[in-house]
Amino acid sequence: MAERIREEYDPEEEIFDPEAVEQRRNEDEERRIQRRIRREIIRINSGEHDEELDQERRLMEEEEREREEQEQRAEKRRKSIVSQIFTGGILTSNGAVQYYRALIAIAVMCFISIFLTFMSLNADREYRQREEYATILRERAVLVEEQRYGISSKSEVERMLRERNIEMIDLSDKSRLIKR
């Protein structure tokens, strides 16, 4: 058993050299690349490569046909959108269903906007009515003040007293004061 351990022991393993390890990796990688190149050359020479190229061309042609068909379908859909709008079919189409929430939100915002517009117009109308009412009250106040002034003038007071046969006494005379 001691002999077996000595056989497996390699003194080079004890020394760690990163450059040597990297060099071994590069050499292994280069060998793998060379093997791949040889295999590819053998495959090309045997004709397998031509079959793969033909298969690739067929796949590309099929993909091209599918893309053209998709473009034609999309064009048909675009043309039929106008007819869908007029017939109402757009409401049940898959494309429109995902936009229903946004459309409902827009409709609600429009309704709120219209409601607020009417409320502001109504408030403006009420303000104008009150403004007109205040103007009328001011005019009446001026007329009543003129009447009161006219009634309180001395000549008007004397005329009213004469109509009622009341004698006016001048109190500027201090005769009514009680003297001590």
Backbone as CSV, one residue per row, in Angstrom:
resi,resn,N_x,N_y,N_z,CA_x,CA_y,CA_z,C_x,C_y,C_z
1,MET,0.814,-1.182,0.000,0.000,0.000,0.000,0.866,1.257,0.000
2,ALA,1.984,1.215,0.694,2.900,2.341,0.719,3.449,2.609,-0.667
3,GLU,3.637,1.515,-1.431,4.118,1.676,-2.797,3.087,2.367,-3.670
4,ARG,1.845,2.033,-3.424,0.763,2.626,-4.221,0.678,4.132,-3.964
5,ILE,0.836,4.560,-2.756,0.790,5.981,-2.418,1.947,6.699,-3.079
6,ARG,3.133,6.047,-3.074,4.290,6.670,-3.699,4.125,6.790,-5.203
7,GLU,3.436,5.840,-5.830,3.224,5.902,-7.275,2.267,7.037,-7.639
8,GLU,1.253,7.264,-6.836,0.262,8.305,-7.123,0.810,9.684,-6.815
9,TYR,1.794,9.766,-5.994,2.359,11.056,-5.604,3.159,11.644,-6.749
10,ASP,2.820,12.880,-7.080,3.522,13.570,-8.161,4.098,14.852,-7.561
11,PRO,5.396,15.000,-7.548,5.989,16.198,-6.915,5.606,17.489,-7.631
12,GLU,5.206,17.434,-8.909,4.825,18.645,-9.641,3.506,19.211,-9.129
13,GLU,2.673,18.333,-8.553,1.384,18.787,-8.032,1.581,19.670,-6.814
14,GLU,2.679,19.488,-6.103,2.923,20.265,-4.918,3.171,21.726,-5.261
15,ILE,3.788,21.997,-6.372,4.111,23.361,-6.784,2.951,23.894,-7.611
16,PHE,2.370,25.002,-7.169,1.240,25.613,-7.894,1.756,26.767,-8.726
17,ASP,1.582,26.613,-10.047,2.030,27.646,-10.969,0.838,28.086,-11.819
18,PRO,0.244,29.249,-11.545,-0.943,29.696,-12.287,-0.683,29.842,-13.779
19,GLU,0.491,30.253,-14.158,0.785,30.420,-15.579,0.780,29.079,-16.298
20,ALA,1.331,28.057,-15.637,1.361,26.719,-16.238,-0.055,26.168,-16.370
21,VAL,-0.870,26.398,-15.355,-2.260,25.937,-15.408,-2.998,26.631,-16.544
22,GLU,-2.796,27.913,-16.678,-3.448,28.679,-17.754,-2.972,28.202,-19.123
23,GLN,-1.705,27.930,-19.230,-1.143,27.440,-20.501,-1.753,26.090,-20.860
24,ARG,-1.893,25.201,-19.869,-2.527,23.898,-20.134,-3.971,24.066,-20.590
25,ARG,-4.695,24.986,-19.978,-6.080,25.239,-20.378,-6.144,25.731,-21.818
26,ASN,-5.285,26.661,-22.159,-5.255,27.192,-23.529,-4.936,26.099,-24.542
27,GLU,-3.971,25.229,-24.197,-3.615,24.135,-25.101,-4.795,23.187,-25.289
28,ASP,-5.504,22.864,-24.193,-6.677,21.985,-24.290,-7.762,22.620,-25.156
29,GLU,-7.967,23.885,-24.966,-8.995,24.595,-25.747,-8.626,24.608,-27.224
30,GLU,-7.366,24.822,-27.516,-6.914,24.834,-28.913,-7.082,23.463,-29.554
31,ARG,-6.793,22.405,-28.810,-6.999,21.048,-29.338,-8.474,20.800,-29.654
32,ARG,-9.364,21.262,-28.749,-10.802,21.090,-28.990,-11.246,21.824,-30.240
33,ILE,-10.756,23.032,-30.423,-11.116,23.816,-31.618,-10.619,23.122,-32.875
34,GLN,-9.404,22.606,-32.847,-8.851,21.896,-34.013,-9.690,20.658,-34.337
35,ARG,-10.128,19.922,-33.292,-10.967,18.739,-33.525,-12.290,19.142,-34.178
36,ARG,-12.890,20.248,-33.704,-14.142,20.734,-34.289,-13.972,21.097,-35.754
37,ILE,-12.869,21.779,-36.036,-12.593,22.180,-37.426,-12.447,20.945,-38.299
38,ARG,-11.716,19.934,-37.827,-11.543,18.692,-38.616,-12.887,18.013,-38.862
39,ARG,-13.725,17.934,-37.793,-15.044,17.311,-37.959,-15.884,18.057,-38.995
40,GLU,-15.839,19.392,-38.941,-16.626,20.212,-39.877,-16.124,20.014,-41.302
41,ILE,-14.805,19.915,-41.481,-14.232,19.690,-42.821,-14.671,18.330,-43.344
42,ILE,-14.634,17.329,-42.485,-15.063,15.984,-42.894,-16.544,16.003,-43.270
43,ARG,-17.353,16.704,-42.493,-18.791,16.784,-42.762,-19.071,17.488,-44.081
44,ILE,-18.350,18.570,-44.334,-18.544,19.306,-45.591,-18.148,18.422,-46.768
45,ASN,-17.048,17.728,-46.644,-16.582,16.851,-47.725,-17.533,15.681,-47.964
46,SER,-18.174,15.202,-46.924,-19.062,14.050,-47.087,-20.432,14.467,-47.622
47,GLY,-20.785,15.773,-47.622,-22.072,16.209,-48.170,-23.127,16.465,-47.103
48,GLU,-22.862,16.166,-45.849,-23.835,16.425,-44.782,-24.109,17.914,-44.652
49,HIS,-23.116,18.707,-44.875,-23.248,20.159,-44.731,-24.246,20.719,-45.742
50,ASP,-24.227,20.214,-46.986,-25.163,20.678,-48.013,-26.602,20.408,-47.597
51,GLU,-26.830,19.251,-46.990,-28.182,18.926,-46.527,-28.629,19.907,-45.452
52,GLU,-27.750,20.235,-44.547,-28.084,21.191,-43.482,-28.372,22.569,-44.064
53,LEU,-27.585,22.987,-45.047,-27.828,24.281,-45.679,-29.182,24.305,-46.378
54,ASP,-29.505,23.209,-47.088,-30.812,23.127,-47.745,-31.934,23.187,-46.715
55,GLN,-31.746,22.498,-45.632,-32.754,22.499,-44.575,-32.910,23.915,-43.990
56,GLU,-31.822,24.587,-43.793,-31.852,25.963,-43.263,-32.560,26.901,-44.230
57,ARG,-32.290,26.734,-45.533,-32.965,27.564,-46.549,-34.469,27.336,-46.517
58,ARG,-34.883,26.051,-46.402,-36.314,25.737,-46.343,-36.957,26.410,-45.122
59,LEU,-36.287,26.334,-43.996,-36.814,26.971,-42.784,-36.952,28.485,-42.966
60,MET,-35.957,29.093,-43.587,-36.006,30.541,-43.816,-37.148,30.900,-44.748
61,GLU,-37.371,30.087,-45.793,-38.472,30.345,-46.722,-39.821,30.210,-46.019
62,GLU,-39.955,29.199,-45.163,-41.202,29.027,-44.411,-41.444,30.202,-43.479
63,GLU,-40.402,30.660,-42.812,-40.533,31.819,-41.920,-40.935,33.062,-42.706
64,GLU,-40.364,33.232,-43.895,-40.709,34.378,-44.754,-42.183,34.317,-45.152
65,ARG,-42.658,33.095,-45.546,-44.067,32.938,-45.918,-44.988,33.244,-44.740
66,GLU,-44.620,32.767,-43.554,-45.430,33.027,-42.362,-45.484,34.522,-42.053
67,ARG,-44.352,35.194,-42.201,-44.316,36.634,-41.938,-45.211,37.383,-42.924
68,GLU,-45.158,36.993,-44.206,-46.004,37.628,-45.219,-47.479,37.390,-44.921
69,GLU,-47.816,36.167,-44.497,-49.205,35.863,-44.151,-49.666,36.712,-42.967
70,GLN,-48.792,36.882,-41.976,-49.137,37.715,-40.821,-49.356,39.166,-41.244
71,GLU,-48.527,39.662,-42.148,-48.700,41.028,-42.646,-50.026,41.173,-43.378
72,GLN,-50.385,40.151,-44.184,-51.659,40.196,-44.900,-52.827,40.166,-43.919
73,ARG,-52.736,39.328,-42.894,-53.798,39.287,-41.884,-53.922,40.631,-41.169
74,ALA,-52.779,41.232,-40.830,-52.804,42.528,-40.146,-53.435,43.584,-41.046
75,GLU,-53.128,43.558,-42.332,-53.718,44.512,-43.286,-55.232,44.322,-43.369
76,LYS,-55.667,43.063,-43.399,-57.110,42.789,-43.423,-57.776,43.317,-42.166
77,ARG,-57.100,43.123,-41.024,-57.660,43.626,-39.757,-57.774,45.138,-39.780
78,ARG,-56.754,45.813,-40.303,-56.790,47.273,-40.380,-57.946,47.746,-41.249
79,LYS,-58.148,47.078,-42.354,-59.228,47.457,-43.256,-60.588,47.178,-42.624
80,SER,-60.655,46.138,-41.837,-61.942,45.778,-41.271,-62.268,46.574,-40.008
81,ILE,-61.333,47.346,-39.485,-61.604,48.160,-38.296,-62.704,49.167,-38.581
82,VAL,-62.679,49.768,-39.761,-63.706,50.743,-40.112,-65.079,50.074,-40.109
83,SER,-65.154,48.898,-40.718,-66.439,48.197,-40.727,-66.818,47.756,-39.313
84,GLN,-65.837,47.396,-38.493,-66.126,47.011,-37.109,-66.681,48.183,-36.309
85,ILE,-66.160,49.376,-36.566,-66.649,50.552,-35.842,-68.114,50.812,-36.185
86,PHE,-68.447,50.743,-37.471,-69.824,51.041,-37.875,-70.797,49.946,-37.478
87,THR,-70.342,48.706,-37.430,-71.242,47.610,-37.068,-71.276,47.359,-35.564
88,GLY,-70.324,47.914,-34.823,-70.267,47.700,-33.378,-69.466,46.467,-33.004
89,GLY,-68.901,45.799,-33.968,-68.107,44.603,-33.700,-66.832,44.897,-32.940
90,ILE,-66.383,46.138,-32.957,-65.147,46.501,-32.255,-65.303,46.358,-30.748
91,LEU,-66.555,46.462,-30.262,-66.781,46.351,-28.817,-66.525,44.940,-28.301
92,THR,-66.637,43.950,-29.164,-66.420,42.570,-28.734,-65.081,42.014,-29.198
93,SER,-64.313,42.812,-29.908,-63.025,42.308,-30.403,-62.024,42.218,-29.253
94,ASN,-61.053,41.340,-29.404,-60.055,41.122,-28.350,-59.213,42.364,-28.098
95,GLY,-58.935,43.120,-29.128,-58.106,44.316,-28.971,-58.783,45.390,-28.142
96,ALA,-60.105,45.516,-28.296,-60.822,46.575,-27.579,-61.096,46.207,-26.130
97,VAL,-61.208,44.932,-25.849,-61.545,44.501,-24.489,-60.504,44.982,-23.484
98,GLN,-59.235,44.989,-23.860,-58.196,45.405,-22.931,-58.187,46.912,-22.690
99,TYR,-58.893,47.659,-23.537,-58.936,49.110,-23.352,-60.222,49.582,-22.673
100,TYR,-61.093,48.671,-22.264,-62.364,49.069,-21.657,-62.163,49.891,-20.386
101,ARG,-61.223,49.501,-19.548,-61.008,50.262,-18.310,-60.617,51.702,-18.616
102,ALA,-59.728,51.859,-19.577,-59.295,53.215,-19.940,-60.464,53.996,-20.536
103,LEU,-61.260,53.356,-21.383,-62.412,54.031,-21.978,-63.430,54.422,-20.915
104,ILE,-63.659,53.549,-19.949,-64.602,53.865,-18.871,-64.068,55.030,-18.036
105,ALA,-62.776,55.032,-17.751,-62.177,56.133,-16.984,-62.323,57.452,-17.743
106,ILE,-62.110,57.425,-19.045,-62.261,58.639,-19.854,-63.706,59.112,-19.834
107,ALA,-64.657,58.167,-19.952,-66.082,58.537,-19.926,-66.455,59.157,-18.579
108,VAL,-65.960,58.590,-17.487,-66.251,59.136,-16.157,-65.668,60.542,-16.026
109,MET,-64.441,60.729,-16.520,-63.832,62.064,-16.444,-64.629,63.077,-17.275
110,CYS,-65.108,62.652,-18.437,-65.938,63.548,-19.260,-67.217,63.906,-18.529
111,PHE,-67.864,62.918,-17.903,-69.096,63.177,-17.166,-68.833,64.159,-16.027
112,ILE,-67.755,63.942,-15.280,-67.417,64.850,-14.172,-67.138,66.249,-14.700
113,SER,-66.448,66.340,-15.823,-66.154,67.643,-16.419,-67.448,68.367,-16.806
114,ILE,-68.372,67.655,-17.443,-69.650,68.265,-17.830,-70.423,68.678,-16.589
115,PHE,-70.447,67.813,-15.564,-71.158,68.128,-14.328,-70.593,69.392,-13.684
116,LEU,-69.265,69.482,-13.591,-68.645,70.664,-12.989,-68.895,71.919,-13.817
117,THR,-68.924,71.781,-15.144,-69.210,72.928,-16.003,-70.610,73.452,-15.738
118,PHE,-71.606,72.548,-15.672,-72.971,72.983,-15.400,-73.099,73.578,-14.001
119,MET,-72.391,73.009,-13.041,-72.433,73.562,-11.682,-71.850,74.974,-11.659
120,SER,-70.746,75.188,-12.357,-70.153,76.528,-12.369,-71.054,77.516,-13.114
121,LEU,-71.695,77.068,-14.209,-72.626,77.949,-14.915,-73.819,78.303,-14.030
122,ASN,-74.321,77.331,-13.272,-75.441,77.586,-12.372,-75.028,78.561,-11.268
123,ALA,-73.840,78.382,-10.704,-73.348,79.296,-9.667,-73.163,80.698,-10.238
124,ASP,-72.674,80.800,-11.464,-72.505,82.100,-12.110,-73.857,82.779,-12.323
125,ARG,-74.863,81.997,-12.763,-76.212,82.549,-12.974,-76.782,83.072,-11.654
126,GLU,-76.624,82.294,-10.575,-77.110,82.737,-9.269,-76.381,84.002,-8.808
127,TYR,-75.081,84.070,-9.039,-74.307,85.250,-8.665,-74.822,86.485,-9.404
128,ARG,-75.082,86.335,-10.706,-75.598,87.466,-11.476,-76.966,87.903,-10.981
129,GLN,-77.837,86.943,-10.641,-79.154,87.291,-10.116,-79.021,88.064,-8.808
130,ARG,-78.168,87.605,-7.932,-77.981,88.307,-6.647,-77.353,89.674,-6.854
131,GLU,-76.464,89.763,-7.839,-75.856,91.048,-8.145,-76.925,92.034,-8.636
132,GLU,-77.830,91.584,-9.516,-78.924,92.428,-10.004,-79.851,92.821,-8.854
133,TYR,-80.142,91.859,-7.951,-80.999,92.140,-6.805,-80.341,93.182,-5.895
134,ALA,-79.013,93.070,-5.687,-78.298,94.062,-4.865,-78.328,95.430,-5.529
135,THR,-78.233,95.491,-6.855,-78.301,96.769,-7.570,-79.671,97.411,-7.381
136,ILE,-80.723,96.601,-7.478,-82.090,97.114,-7.286,-82.256,97.622,-5.859
137,LEU,-81.722,96.867,-4.879,-81.819,97.318,-3.484,-81.066,98.630,-3.264
138,ARG,-79.915,98.787,-3.894,-79.166,100.048,-3.773,-79.973,101.218,-4.341
139,GLU,-80.592,100.974,-5.505,-81.410,102.041,-6.114,-82.577,102.413,-5.214
140,ARG,-83.225,101.411,-4.637,-84.344,101.690,-3.723,-83.862,102.443,-2.492
141,ALA,-82.692,102.052,-1.977,-82.151,102.733,-0.792,-81.902,104.202,-1.097
142,VAL,-81.386,104.489,-2.295,-81.140,105.888,-2.670,-82.470,106.650,-2.747
143,LEU,-83.497,106.042,-3.339,-84.808,106.688,-3.456,-85.429,106.931,-2.080
144,VAL,-85.347,105.946,-1.185,-85.904,106.105,0.166,-85.144,107.180,0.922
145,GLU,-83.827,107.234,0.734,-83.030,108.261,1.412,-83.412,109.653,0.907
146,GLU,-83.656,109.747,-0.398,-84.096,111.035,-0.948,-85.457,111.425,-0.375
147,GLN,-86.359,110.463,-0.275,-87.674,110.754,0.306,-87.532,111.175,1.759
148,ARG,-86.706,110.467,2.539,-86.508,110.795,3.940,-85.901,112.184,4.079
149,TYR,-84.954,112.475,3.202,-84.346,113.808,3.239,-85.403,114.871,2.911
150,GLY,-86.206,114.546,1.905,-87.256,115.500,1.533,-88.249,115.706,2.661
151,ILE,-88.563,114.634,3.372,-89.515,114.733,4.478,-88.888,115.451,5.656
152,SER,-87.644,115.301,5.879,-87.003,115.896,7.050,-86.586,117.342,6.846
153,SER,-86.771,117.873,5.684,-86.414,119.286,5.492,-87.401,120.170,6.274
154,LYS,-86.957,121.335,6.686,-87.742,122.215,7.566,-89.035,122.657,6.918
155,SER,-88.959,122.991,5.651,-90.178,123.464,4.981,-91.208,122.342,4.868
156,GLU,-90.757,121.146,4.637,-91.683,120.018,4.530,-92.296,119.718,5.894
157,VAL,-91.480,119.788,6.946,-92.001,119.554,8.304,-93.043,120.607,8.648
158,GLU,-92.788,121.845,8.319,-93.762,122.920,8.605,-95.054,122.691,7.834
159,ARG,-94.946,122.265,6.589,-96.150,122.016,5.786,-96.977,120.884,6.394
160,MET,-96.308,119.812,6.830,-97.028,118.682,7.411,-97.690,119.077,8.731
161,LEU,-97.032,119.902,9.517,-97.612,120.369,10.785,-98.837,121.250,10.529
162,ARG,-98.792,122.112,9.527,-99.921,122.971,9.171,-101.110,122.142,8.716
163,GLU,-100.838,121.087,7.953,-101.926,120.223,7.495,-102.641,119.584,8.671
164,ARG,-101.941,119.306,9.727,-102.528,118.627,10.879,-102.913,119.639,11.973
165,ASN,-102.797,120.876,11.687,-103.130,121.966,12.620,-102.339,121.858,13.924
166,ILE,-101.079,121.666,13.798,-100.198,121.613,14.959,-99.295,122.834,14.868
167,GLU,-99.179,123.488,16.009,-98.368,124.693,16.049,-96.939,124.315,16.394
168,MET,-96.041,124.949,15.707,-94.640,124.658,15.929,-94.079,125.694,16.881
169,ILE,-93.380,125.171,17.884,-92.819,126.065,18.884,-91.318,126.005,18.762
170,ASP,-90.731,127.204,18.823,-89.292,127.278,18.731,-88.710,127.056,20.117
171,LEU,-87.880,126.029,20.259,-87.305,125.679,21.547,-85.937,126.312,21.753
172,SER,-85.547,127.136,20.819,-84.256,127.788,20.999,-84.336,128.779,22.146
173,ASP,-85.538,129.193,22.432,-85.752,130.053,23.578,-85.593,129.194,24.824
174,LYS,-84.814,129.671,25.778,-84.522,128.866,26.941,-85.581,129.071,28.030
175,SER,-86.741,129.458,27.642,-87.780,129.733,28.601,-88.319,128.479,29.266
176,ARG,-88.156,127.355,28.663,-88.690,126.123,29.224,-87.751,125.523,30.269
177,LEU,-86.626,126.053,30.382,-85.692,125.521,31.364,-86.081,126.010,32.753
178,ILE,-85.971,125.126,33.706,-86.296,125.467,35.076,-85.050,126.096,35.684
179,LYS,-85.288,127.219,36.264,-84.144,127.934,36.835,-84.052,127.601,38.315
180,ARG,-82.972,127.707,38.901,-82.783,127.428,40.299,-82.903,128.631,41.137
